[in-house]
Amino acid sequence: MAGPAGTRHAPHGFFNGGHMNVSNKGDVRAFVHTAERTGGWVWVISLVDFAARDVRRIFVSDETYTNQRAAKDAGDARLEALAHDQ
C-alpha cells in the first residue's frame, strides 16, 4: 500500500502484538524508506504509533544496495515478509 511521498506502509494495526512487542493500542503503521550510506543505499522500516505520537521501532538493512530503487524494492520485500510472519 503506498503512503506519503511514495513510501510503502502496512495497513492499520500491522505489527500489533506478537513477537514485535508493540502494544495493541493506537494506530501503528510501518513505513519503508531509503537512506544513503557510504557507497550506496539502505532500506529503513519505521514502525510509527500515530496515536501515541511515537516511533516504536526502526529497522535498517545490513546490506548496502547500489541504487535507491534496489534498496526500496528490498525494503518492500522485507516488509511483506514481516507481514506474513504475523
C-alpha positions in Angstrom: 0.0 0.0 0.0 1.5 3.3 -1.0 1.9 6.0 1.6 3.1 9.7 1.7 5.8 10.6 -0.8 5.8 7.1 -2.3 6.7 5.3 0.9 5.2 1.9 1.5 3.3 1.3 4.6 1.4 -1.6 6.1 -2.3 -1.3 6.9 -3.7 -0.1 10.2 -2.7 -2.4 13.1 0.2 -4.0 11.4 2.8 -5.4 13.9 0.4 -5.2 16.8 1.2 -7.8 19.4 3.1 -10.9 18.6 6.9 -11.1 18.7 7.3 -7.4 17.8 6.2 -6.4 21.3 4.1 -3.5 20.1 1.0 -2.6 22.1 -2.4 -3.2 20.5 -3.3 0.4 21.5 -3.0 3.2 19.0 -2.6 3.5 15.2 0.6 1.7 14.5 1.9 1.6 10.9 5.1 0.5 9.2 6.8 2.6 6.5 9.6 1.7 4.1 12.2 4.5 3.4 15.6 4.6 1.8 18.7 6.4 3.0 22.2 7.0 1.6 25.0 5.1 3.2 28.6 5.5 2.1 28.9 3.6 -1.1 25.2 3.0 -1.7 21.7 2.9 -0.3 19.9 1.0 2.5 16.2 0.4 3.3 14.8 1.7 6.6 11.5 0.3 8.1 9.9 2.6 10.7 7.1 1.5 13.0 5.1 4.6 14.0 2.3 4.8 16.6 0.4 7.8 15.4 -2.0 7.9 18.4 0.9 7.9 20.9 3.0 10.2 18.5 5.9 7.8 19.0 8.3 6.0 16.7 8.2 2.4 18.1 11.0 0.7 16.1 13.3 1.4 13.3 15.0 -1.4 11.2 17.9 -0.7 8.9 19.2 -3.2 6.4 22.7 -4.6 6.9 23.1 -4.9 3.2 24.1 -1.8 1.1 22.4 -1.6 -2.4 23.9 0.1 -5.5 20.9 2.3 -6.1 17.9 3.7 -4.3 15.4 1.7 -6.3 17.1 -1.6 -5.4 17.1 -0.6 -1.7 13.4 0.4 -1.8 12.4 -2.9 -3.5 14.4 -4.9 -0.9 12.7 -3.0 1.9 9.3 -3.6 0.4 10.0 -7.3 0.2 11.3 -7.3 3.8 8.1 -5.6 5.0 6.0 -8.1 3.1 7.9 -11.0 4.7 7.4 -9.5 8.2 3.7 -9.1 7.5 3.4 -12.8 6.6 5.2 -13.8 9.8 2.4 -12.3 11.8 
